[in-house]
């Protein structure tokens, strides 16, 4: 596991650390879900249920890729939050400093909304792959598959919450509208 991911995970579990939160946690929940769905696909190859071995292999391979992307996403989410903190620390004594600070806050807020949106899309794909295996996988793995579906569904919903948390800082109405549309689209994927 990437050392940056381990660091983020330890910060998530440290109640005294305020640099990492739900956005990073939602990405990691998706990574865990993808790992479990990949495992279910691999275990289902031994006694295929409605799918070919090749289909299970494809699902497992995509899940392995999603694990990596979501781990990277948890680190990117932490970095995006730090961009906001850094932007608010910029000086604001002169009009020029105020303008630079405002531009930095806007750029950071947009990034802090786009990262969880992107992680939400990855979580939604994990959910979709898991849903494909429902009734088409090793019955002994049903609890693992169900747990993974809950994790990925929760990951999508939490990503939406994180996008929403940053909308108030974004002044560009077109960007806000596009992000709101993205949030709705994400929620519809896990209904």
Rosetta silent file (secondary structure, phi, psi, omega in degrees, C-alpha in Angstrom):
SEQUENCE: XXXXXXXXXXXXXXXXXXXXXXXXXXXXXXXXXXXXXXXXXXXXXXXXXXXXXXXXXXXXXXXXXXXXXXXXXXXXXXXXXXXXXXXXXXXXXXXXXXXXXXXXXXXXXXXXXXXXXXXXXXXXXXXXXXXXXXXXXXXXXXXXXXXXXXXXXXXXXXXXXXXXXXXXXXXXXXXXXXXXXXXXXXXXXXX
SCORE:     score description
SCORE:     0.000 S_00000001
   1 L     0.000  139.826  177.977    0.000    0.000    0.000 S_00000001
   2 L   -55.182  130.626  179.636    1.191    3.480   -0.864 S_00000001
   3 H   -58.848  -31.100  177.350    2.768    5.127    2.241 S_00000001
   4 H   -65.315  -35.201  178.705    0.702    8.271    1.590 S_00000001
   5 H   -68.187  -42.476  178.326   -2.482    6.193    1.837 S_00000001
   6 H   -60.790  -41.215  178.884   -1.324    4.679    5.127 S_00000001
   7 H   -63.449  -44.815  178.721   -0.632    8.185    6.423 S_00000001
   8 H   -63.018  -44.389  179.097   -4.089    9.409    5.371 S_00000001
   9 H   -58.748  -44.003 -179.746   -5.736    6.350    6.926 S_00000001
  10 H   -65.390  -34.541  177.946   -3.950    6.932   10.231 S_00000001
  11 H   -69.821  -36.603  177.798   -5.052   10.583   10.179 S_00000001
  12 H   -59.766  -39.494 -176.257   -8.671    9.574    9.501 S_00000001
  13 L   -84.926   -4.636  178.857   -8.604    7.401   12.612 S_00000001
  14 L   -95.740  106.540 -176.806   -6.915   10.094   14.750 S_00000001
  15 L   -66.839  -13.029  177.016   -9.668   12.212   16.276 S_00000001
  16 L   -87.611  -11.101 -178.968   -7.094   14.912   17.071 S_00000001
  17 L   -92.837  126.403 -177.919   -6.142   15.364   13.419 S_00000001
  18 L  -110.016   13.849 -177.358   -8.292   17.873   11.562 S_00000001
  19 L   -92.633  -14.640 -176.311   -6.589   17.702    8.159 S_00000001
  20 L  -129.040  139.613 -178.223   -8.358   14.608    6.860 S_00000001
  21 L  -146.166 -143.542 -172.362  -12.052   13.859    6.829 S_00000001
  22 H   -62.608  -31.691 -179.904  -14.983   12.331    5.041 S_00000001
  23 H   -63.448  -46.329  178.332  -13.733   12.918    1.512 S_00000001
  24 H   -68.585  -39.416  179.454  -10.632   10.814    2.024 S_00000001
  25 H   -63.439  -37.930 -179.521  -12.582    8.248    4.030 S_00000001
  26 H   -67.631  -34.650  176.563  -15.161    7.892    1.246 S_00000001
  27 H   -66.307  -41.762  179.234  -12.398    7.216   -1.268 S_00000001
  28 H   -68.971  -32.834  176.768  -10.926    4.551    0.996 S_00000001
  29 H   -65.030  -36.936  175.929  -14.332    2.951    1.537 S_00000001
  30 H   -66.632  -38.638  177.838  -14.605    2.654   -2.235 S_00000001
  31 H   -63.638  -42.452  177.657  -11.120    1.147   -2.428 S_00000001
  32 H   -63.863  -42.627  179.155  -12.053   -1.449    0.196 S_00000001
  33 H   -61.364  -44.272  179.650  -15.292   -2.196   -1.654 S_00000001
  34 H   -61.958  -40.675  177.866  -13.433   -2.617   -4.948 S_00000001
  35 H   -61.382  -42.859 -179.677  -10.978   -4.994   -3.288 S_00000001
  36 H   -69.897  -38.751  179.187  -13.783   -7.131   -1.895 S_00000001
  37 H   -66.132  -40.015  175.170  -15.736   -7.163   -5.162 S_00000001
  38 H   -60.458  -40.943  178.016  -12.569   -8.203   -6.983 S_00000001
  39 H   -62.479  -44.471  179.465  -12.117  -10.979   -4.422 S_00000001
  40 H   -60.931  -42.847  179.188  -15.712  -12.171   -4.937 S_00000001
  41 H   -61.533  -43.457 -179.213  -15.171  -12.230   -8.709 S_00000001
  42 H   -66.921  -39.853  178.079  -11.982  -14.263   -8.308 S_00000001
  43 H   -69.537  -27.143 -178.889  -13.601  -16.720   -5.905 S_00000001
  44 H   -75.709  -16.539  179.765  -16.567  -17.097   -8.257 S_00000001
  45 L   -65.749  -27.126 -176.961  -14.333  -18.336  -11.068 S_00000001
  46 L   -67.111  -36.198  176.289  -13.968  -21.698   -9.327 S_00000001
  47 L  -137.214   80.521 -175.106  -17.691  -22.426   -9.718 S_00000001
  48 L   -54.976  139.882  177.558  -19.064  -19.903  -12.225 S_00000001
  49 L  -123.931   98.774  176.306  -22.642  -18.713  -11.711 S_00000001
  50 L    72.138  -13.333  178.905  -24.107  -17.251  -14.913 S_00000001
  51 L  -114.530  158.799  174.083  -20.813  -15.571  -15.923 S_00000001
  52 L   -85.945  163.794  176.827  -17.812  -16.887  -17.787 S_00000001
  53 H   -58.902  -37.986  179.234  -14.385  -17.080  -16.216 S_00000001
  54 H   -63.296  -38.217  178.294  -13.364  -14.267  -18.553 S_00000001
  55 H   -65.761  -41.493  176.495  -16.165  -12.033  -17.264 S_00000001
  56 H   -62.896  -41.517  178.933  -15.074  -12.612  -13.672 S_00000001
  57 H   -61.041  -41.616  179.691  -11.490  -11.853  -14.712 S_00000001
  58 H   -63.525  -44.161  179.115  -12.583   -8.582  -16.338 S_00000001
  59 H   -63.586  -45.697 -179.358  -14.502   -7.507  -13.237 S_00000001
  60 H   -62.547  -42.319 -179.679  -11.600   -8.433  -10.959 S_00000001
  61 H   -64.547  -42.699  178.894   -9.074   -6.597  -13.133 S_00000001
  62 H   -66.144  -38.517  177.437  -11.190   -3.448  -13.228 S_00000001
  63 H   -62.391  -40.634  178.001  -11.697   -3.636   -9.467 S_00000001
  64 H   -60.866  -39.259  176.556   -7.939   -3.881   -8.961 S_00000001
  65 H   -66.028  -41.310 -179.940   -7.534   -0.696  -11.038 S_00000001
  66 H   -65.494  -34.921  175.848  -10.274    1.039   -9.071 S_00000001
  67 H   -56.540  -48.645 -178.878   -8.543    0.159   -5.787 S_00000001
  68 H   -63.683  -44.993 -178.048   -5.455    2.031   -6.992 S_00000001
  69 H   -64.477  -39.180 -179.524   -7.406    5.007   -8.335 S_00000001
  70 H   -73.654  -31.937  173.464   -9.424    5.375   -5.140 S_00000001
  71 H   -64.102  -43.571  175.966   -6.304    5.154   -2.982 S_00000001
  72 H   -62.209  -37.385  179.737   -4.829    7.955   -5.078 S_00000001
  73 H   -64.448  -33.719  179.048   -8.154    9.782   -4.701 S_00000001
  74 H   -68.283  -36.198  177.655   -7.954    9.679   -0.913 S_00000001
  75 H   -70.273  -43.203  178.606   -4.548   11.371   -1.058 S_00000001
  76 H   -61.204  -36.229  179.178   -5.783   13.940   -3.607 S_00000001
  77 H   -64.229  -42.923  177.776   -8.729   14.761   -1.336 S_00000001
  78 H   -62.493  -43.045  178.857   -6.394   15.506    1.552 S_00000001
  79 H   -62.743  -38.884  179.797   -4.239   17.668   -0.726 S_00000001
  80 H   -65.196  -40.328  177.735   -7.316   19.573   -1.933 S_00000001
  81 H   -63.611  -42.414  179.211   -8.356   20.333    1.637 S_00000001
  82 H   -63.187  -31.327  175.971   -4.849   21.574    2.421 S_00000001
  83 H   -62.057  -39.782  178.688   -5.092   23.895   -0.614 S_00000001
  84 H   -65.404  -47.119  179.658   -8.121   25.550    0.985 S_00000001
  85 H   -58.085  -46.395 -179.851   -6.366   25.932    4.327 S_00000001
  86 H   -63.421  -39.408 -179.771   -3.304   27.425    2.601 S_00000001
  87 H   -63.435  -40.839  179.972   -5.442   29.794    0.529 S_00000001
  88 H   -71.337  -16.918  178.017   -7.151   31.188    3.625 S_00000001
  89 H   -84.121  -10.705 -178.847   -3.735   31.796    5.228 S_00000001
  90 L   -63.705  148.845 -179.215   -2.675   34.132    2.412 S_00000001
  91 L   -65.564  154.117  179.746   -2.270   37.801    3.358 S_00000001
  92 L  -141.759   37.183 -178.123   -5.138   40.207    2.763 S_00000001
  93 L   -79.709  -35.910 -179.107   -3.700   43.561    3.724 S_00000001
  94 L  -111.891  167.384  177.496   -3.768   45.227    0.316 S_00000001
  95 H   -61.540  -38.573  178.658   -6.268   45.126   -2.525 S_00000001
  96 H   -64.541  -42.757  178.142   -3.759   43.140   -4.572 S_00000001
  97 H   -65.806  -40.367  178.552   -3.310   40.608   -1.749 S_00000001
  98 H   -61.851  -42.525  179.648   -7.069   40.366   -1.286 S_00000001
  99 H   -65.388  -42.444  178.854   -7.542   39.658   -5.005 S_00000001
 100 H   -65.354  -41.570  179.030   -4.800   37.015   -5.000 S_00000001
 101 H   -64.553  -44.704  179.536   -6.226   35.402   -1.869 S_00000001
 102 H   -60.879  -43.289  178.881   -9.745   35.386   -3.318 S_00000001
 103 H   -64.335  -39.572  179.135   -8.516   33.767   -6.549 S_00000001
 104 H   -66.525  -40.041  178.213   -6.594   31.150   -4.557 S_00000001
 105 H   -63.772  -43.296  179.530   -9.660   30.366   -2.431 S_00000001
 106 H   -62.026  -47.049 -179.892  -11.803   29.974   -5.562 S_00000001
 107 H   -61.756  -42.244 -179.541   -9.296   27.659   -7.238 S_00000001
 108 H   -67.828  -40.493 -179.696   -8.935   25.592   -4.066 S_00000001
 109 H   -64.339  -41.243  178.413  -12.700   25.375   -3.500 S_00000001
 110 H   -63.634  -45.076  178.761  -13.285   24.175   -7.049 S_00000001
 111 H   -61.723  -41.619 -178.533  -10.536   21.562   -6.674 S_00000001
 112 H   -68.611  -16.820  173.962  -11.956   20.520   -3.300 S_00000001
 113 H   -93.265  -35.476 -178.245  -15.326   19.906   -4.982 S_00000001
 114 H   -70.387  -36.940 -178.386  -13.967   18.221   -8.113 S_00000001
 115 H   -62.641  -51.017  177.764  -11.861   15.651   -6.260 S_00000001
 116 H   -65.967  -30.146  174.894  -14.764   14.127   -4.288 S_00000001
 117 H   -60.695  -46.368  179.623  -16.921   14.295   -7.417 S_00000001
 118 H   -65.147  -40.716  176.469  -14.300   12.238   -9.258 S_00000001
 119 H   -65.581  -33.527  176.157  -13.985    9.844   -6.317 S_00000001
 120 H   -63.823  -39.643  177.500  -17.774    9.569   -6.298 S_00000001
 121 H   -63.792  -40.502  177.773  -17.717    8.498   -9.935 S_00000001
 122 H   -65.556  -42.635  176.580  -15.159    5.816   -9.112 S_00000001
 123 H   -60.591  -39.785  179.715  -17.265    4.658   -6.161 S_00000001
 124 H   -63.860  -37.444  177.400  -20.310    4.531   -8.433 S_00000001
 125 H   -67.356  -39.985  176.081  -18.436    2.265  -10.843 S_00000001
 126 H   -59.173  -46.320  178.733  -17.449    0.005   -7.952 S_00000001
 127 H   -58.862  -43.258  179.865  -21.117   -0.150   -6.946 S_00000001
 128 H   -61.517  -44.494  179.213  -22.093   -0.976  -10.535 S_00000001
 129 H   -64.047  -40.630  178.065  -19.572   -3.834  -10.733 S_00000001
 130 H   -64.822  -40.025  178.532  -20.773   -5.205   -7.406 S_00000001
 131 H   -63.305  -36.007  177.693  -24.385   -5.018   -8.525 S_00000001
 132 H   -61.233  -32.939 -177.972  -23.461   -7.002  -11.645 S_00000001
 133 H   -80.940  -15.158 -179.975  -22.216   -9.831   -9.397 S_00000001
 134 L   -60.179  119.908 -177.931  -25.421   -9.973   -7.335 S_00000001
 135 L    79.096   -1.304 -178.554  -26.937  -13.377   -8.103 S_00000001
 136 L  -126.367   27.765 -177.534  -24.024  -14.103  -10.429 S_00000001
 137 L  -141.870  173.605  179.565  -21.323  -15.002   -7.959 S_00000001
 138 L   -55.584  119.279 -177.450  -20.312  -17.593   -5.414 S_00000001
 139 H   -61.016  -24.587  178.881  -23.195  -17.686   -2.870 S_00000001
 140 H   -68.991  -13.851 -178.276  -20.695  -18.205   -0.047 S_00000001
 141 H  -100.902    9.531 -174.181  -19.421  -14.671   -0.745 S_00000001
 142 H   -58.310  -40.680 -179.085  -22.799  -12.939   -0.424 S_00000001
 143 H   -66.554  -37.038  177.703  -21.947  -11.205    2.856 S_00000001
 144 H   -66.005  -44.258 -179.986  -18.679   -9.879    1.386 S_00000001
 145 H   -63.586  -44.237 -179.951  -20.444   -8.657   -1.734 S_00000001
 146 H   -63.752  -42.871  177.288  -23.232   -7.021    0.281 S_00000001
 147 H   -59.915  -43.342  179.214  -20.722   -5.319    2.556 S_00000001
 148 H   -63.614  -38.899  177.849  -18.847   -4.011   -0.490 S_00000001
 149 H   -64.145  -41.778  177.367  -22.074   -2.668   -1.973 S_00000001
 150 H   -62.397  -43.757  179.893  -22.842   -0.817    1.273 S_00000001
 151 H   -62.282  -44.911 -178.262  -19.320    0.631    1.358 S_00000001
 152 H   -71.271  -37.426  176.133  -19.424    1.830   -2.241 S_00000001
 153 H   -62.807  -46.235  176.766  -22.947    3.229   -1.905 S_00000001
 154 H   -62.115  -36.896  177.941  -21.910    5.076    1.240 S_00000001
 155 H   -61.604  -42.847  177.860  -18.795    6.256   -0.567 S_00000001
 156 H   -61.911  -49.374 -177.062  -20.873    7.799   -3.338 S_00000001
 157 H   -63.144  -39.570  178.827  -23.193    9.523   -0.873 S_00000001
 158 H   -68.973  -36.453  175.957  -20.325   10.827    1.220 S_00000001
 159 H   -61.456  -40.828  177.836  -18.565   12.141   -1.886 S_00000001
 160 H   -61.471  -42.529  177.967  -21.735   14.045   -2.751 S_00000001
 161 H   -60.560  -37.316 -179.484  -21.755   15.540    0.750 S_00000001
 162 H   -72.382  -35.184  173.518  -18.171   16.660    0.271 S_00000001
 163 H   -62.537  -48.659 -178.045  -18.936   18.296   -3.063 S_00000001
 164 H   -59.757  -37.766 -179.143  -21.884   20.046   -1.444 S_00000001
 165 H   -62.492  -26.797 -177.874  -19.720   21.235    1.485 S_00000001
 166 H   -96.682  -11.154 -177.520  -17.490   23.153   -0.920 S_00000001
 167 H   -59.922  -37.923 -176.485  -20.211   24.650   -3.136 S_00000001
 168 L   -61.727  -23.992  179.919  -20.796   27.612   -0.832 S_00000001
 169 L   -86.273  -15.078 -175.251  -17.264   28.897   -1.420 S_00000001
 170 L   -88.219  121.117 -177.246  -17.549   28.733   -5.216 S_00000001
 171 L   -89.425  -23.478 -178.281  -18.748   32.016   -6.729 S_00000001
 172 L   -72.896  112.392 -175.711  -18.905   30.912  -10.388 S_00000001
 173 H   -65.226  -33.706  178.645  -22.557   29.986  -10.954 S_00000001
 174 H   -66.601  -41.474  177.838  -21.784   27.829  -14.006 S_00000001
 175 H   -64.692  -44.288  177.590  -19.299   25.770  -12.016 S_00000001
 176 H   -58.394  -47.020 -178.181  -21.813   25.460   -9.174 S_00000001
 177 H   -62.240  -42.584  179.451  -24.568   24.351  -11.559 S_00000001
 178 H   -64.087  -40.626  179.392  -22.335   21.739  -13.207 S_00000001
 179 H   -67.608  -37.905  176.886  -21.298   20.354   -9.820 S_00000001
 180 H   -63.308  -40.757  177.139  -24.921   20.195   -8.658 S_00000001
 181 H   -63.205  -41.975  177.510  -25.802   18.268  -11.813 S_00000001
 182 H   -61.626  -39.966  179.954  -22.888   15.904  -11.155 S_00000001
 183 H   -63.032  -44.383  179.458  -24.105   15.334   -7.581 S_00000001
 184 H   -62.041  -44.674  179.030  -27.589   14.398   -8.768 S_00000001
 185 H   -59.133  -41.408  179.054  -26.157   12.066  -11.395 S_00000001
 186 H   -63.580  -46.002 -178.886  -24.030   10.325   -8.746 S_00000001
 187 H   -62.879  -37.004  179.946  -26.965    9.820   -6.391 S_00000001
 188 H   -66.207  -23.859 -179.042  -29.106    8.379   -9.163 S_00000001
 189 H   -75.091  -16.542 -178.516  -26.430    5.734   -9.814 S_00000001
 190 L  -116.494   15.931  177.544  -26.850    4.182   -6.360 S_00000001
 191 L   -85.835    0.000    0.000  -30.627    4.254   -6.047 S_00000001
